[in-house]
Amino acid sequence: MNLIKLIVISLFFFSFLSVADTLLSSDIKLYALDCGTIEVSDMKDLSSTGEYDGQEIQLVNPCFLIRHPKGNLLWDTGLVDSMADNPNGEISGVWHSKLSTTLIKQLHQLDLSAKDIDYISLSHAHPDHSGNANKFIDSTFIANELEYEYMFSQPAKTYFGTNYSALKNAKTIFFTNEYDVFGDRSVVIKSMPGHTPGSSVLLVRLYNAGNVLLTGDLYIHARERKTGTMHKYNVNKVLTVISRAKFENLVKKESARVVIQHEKQDFERLPKFPKFLN
């Protein structure tokens, strides 16, 4: 075989692979589900330096479903669905949580049940992000090793472990720095510790919408990202600063759209469920 023929065959082969990859990528969909709202009557807990004291803010609390040709990933499970039975929601200090519809009902709109979710992963273990985790015991749980240790420690289980306790018996994949969910770099969980010992963010690479970064609670609201303020109860403030610097470098490297998960404006800019980004 002469060199010219070899080059032509090679170009055809790699062009075929490129087309296949493009077709695969165009099938990936990112849905933002309404998994509650949180009205904060006094933002005093959202900074350790007092600049938000006495101010109010309304936070959103979405879950995210990524549909991929190789399976479905649910990122965070929101406020527990039973809260939707109480139109007044629940109040805990300055935090007033409400739920107007359930995660399970929204999945049903896509003709999905809990058993159709192949993977679940939690940005971290706090109850507004893990409220329905027990419903997905048949899914494979993708867990940061340090977060798993934290969430099943006695203090965490006592404070907020009721709604995720069943995950102890789920099939589990552990990771440390990052995990490529579908093996093609389209959906990658990245460790960003500080808010909790193993808190993480999610990078989703979409064919039309570009790259999207979901923050978990690395940032709570947009002003926090601009000013560098920090939730009083981050478990490790030094690690949070390091993770934020790492995150911002990732934003630049990936030219990514940042979705601060609790930021109302970011949520409202996303397609309204059951529409999606792809």
N, C-alpha and C positions, 0 to 999 in steps of 0.2 A: 504494500500500500504506500503510495507516494505521499509526500508531506502535505500537499494541497488537499488531497482527499481526507487525510487525517484531520486537518484543521476544519474542513467543512463539516465532517461528522461530529467533531467535538463541539462546534458552535451550535449545531442542531440539537445535540444532547443537552447542553446547558440551557439553550433556549426553552427546551421542553420542560426542564426542571423549573425554570423561572416562571413559566405559565402555570405549572402545577401549584407552585407556592402562592402565586397570585390568586388562583381560584380558592385555595384553602384559606388565605387571609381574608378574602372578601366575605367568607361565611361566618366570621367571628362577630358576635353581637354583644353589646354591653347595654344592659337594662338597669335603670335606677328605680328601685321600688320604694314606696313610701312606708317606712317602718317606724313612723312616729314623729312627734315634735316635742321640744323641750323649751318651755318658757322659763327664763331666768330673771327673777324679780330684782336681784342684786348680784352684780358680776364680781363681787368681792373675792370669790374663790378662783376667778380666772386670771388673777395676777397676784404675785407675792409682794408687789411694790405699790399697790394701792391706787393705781391710776383709773381703775374701772369701778371703784367703790360707789355704790348707790345707783349705778346705771343698770338699765334693763337690756335684754337681748332675747330674740327668739331664734332658737336653733332648730335645725332639721335633723333627722336621724335616719338616713336611708340605708337600705341594703342594696347590694349589687349582684346581679346575675350575669355571668359570662357564659354564653352559649358558643361552643366550639365544636367543630366536626368530631372531635375525639371525646366530647363529654360536656357536662354542665358543672360550673363552679359557682357556688354561692359564697360571696364575700360579706361577712358579718350577717347576723340574724336579727338585729333590731330589738326593740322593746317586745316583751313577751305578749303574744297574741291575745291572751286573756284580758289584757288591759282595755281592749276594744269594747268589752262588755260594760265598761264604766265610762259614760260620756264625760264625766268630770275628771277622768284621769287619776293620777296619783301625785301627791305633793310630799316632798321631802325637803324641808328647809326652804331654800330659795329656788329649788328645782321643781317645776310642775310639768310632768310628763303626760302626754296624751297620745292615743292611737285611734285613728278613725276607721282603719281597715286592717285586715290581717295579712301577714306574709303568705300564709297558706292560700287565702282567697286569690291573692295576686298571682301566685304560681298557677292556680287553676285557670286563670284567664289565658294562660299560655298552654293549657292542656297538660300541665305538669303537676305531679304530686311530690311529696317529700322524697319518695323512693326514686324519682327521676333525677335527683340531684346526685351526681357522681362524686363530687368533692365539696367539702365546706372548709373554709378557713376563716379565722377571726383575726382582725387587726390587733385585738387584745381582748382580755377576758371580761371587761367591765359589763354590767348588765344591760346597758343600752346597745351593746354590740353583740351580746351573746344570749339574748332573751329567749330565743326559740331553738337554741342549739340541740336540745334533747329530742326535737322532732326529726333530726337527721342522723339518727343512730345507724342507719343502713348506708350512709355516705362514708367515703373515706375522709378522715379528718387530717388536714395538712397543718401541722403545728410547729411553731418555733420551739426548740427544746427548752429554752429558759422560760418561755411563757407557759408551756405545759407544766413545768415544775412549779411555777408561781400559782397557776390557776387551781392546781390540785393540792397546794399547801393548805394546812389547816386554817390559817386566818382567812385566806381568800375563799375557800369553800364555805366557811361560816358566814362571811359577809354577803357573798353574791353567787355562790356555787350551785344553788338549787336548779337553775334552768339550763345548766350545761353538764351536770354531774354524769349523765349517761354517756358522754363522750369518752369517759374512762374505759368503756368497753367497746368503743368503735375501732375499726381498722384505722391505724394511724401511720402517717408518714411524717417523720421528723426532719427538720432542717436547722441549720445554724445561721448561715449568712444569707442565702437565697434559695428559692426553689422554683424551677421551671416546670409549671404545672402540666403542660401538654407536650413537653419535649421539643418545641419548635421556637422557643423564645418569644412567643406571642403574649403569654400571660406569666409574669414572673413576680413572685412574692419576695420582698426584700426586707431584711431585718433592719429596723430603725429603733433601737431600744431607748428607754428613758422615761417615757410616760408610764410604762410598765416594764418589767425586766426583759420581756421578749416581744414588745410591740413591733408591728410591721406595717409596711405600705404595699400597695399593689400597682404594678406597671402593666398596662394593657396596650398592646400595639394593634391598631385597627387600620384596615386598608384605606378607608375613605376619611375617617375622622382624625387619623394620626395617632400619636401616642398620648395616653392618658395616665396620670398618676393619682391614685386614690390615697388620701393621707392617713386614714385611721384617725387617731387623736394626736398625731405629731403636731398638728395645729388644730385648735378648736374653732377659730373664726378668722376672718380675713385680716382684721387689725392686728391680731397676734402675729401673723406672718410678717407684716410690715414693720412692727415695732420691736419684735423679739421678746415680748412678754411671755409668761409661762404660767400654766395652771399651778396653783399652790401645792397640789398633791401629786405632782410627778414624782415617781419613786427615785429618780436620779437626774437632777438638773444638769449636771455636767455631761452625762450621756445624751441628754436631750439636745444640748447645744451641738455636740459632735454629730448627732444624727441629722439635725437640721442642716448643717453645713454639707453633709454627705448628700442629703436630699436635694438641696439647691444645685449642687454640682450635677446630679442626675437629671434634674429638670433641664439644665442647659445642654447636657450631652444628648438627651433624647428629644430636645425641642418639644417638651411635653406640655400638655394642658393639665393644670393642677386643679383637682377637685378636692377642696377642703370639705370633708364629709358632713360636718355640722353647719357649714356656712349656707344660709338660706339662698343667697344669690347664686352660688355655684350650682345648687340643686335645681333651681328654677331655670337655669340656662341649659340644663340637660333635656333631651326629649322626654315628654310626659308619657309615663308608662300607659299602655304597652308599646309605645314607640321606643326606638333604640338608636344607639350609635353603632356604626359598623365601619 
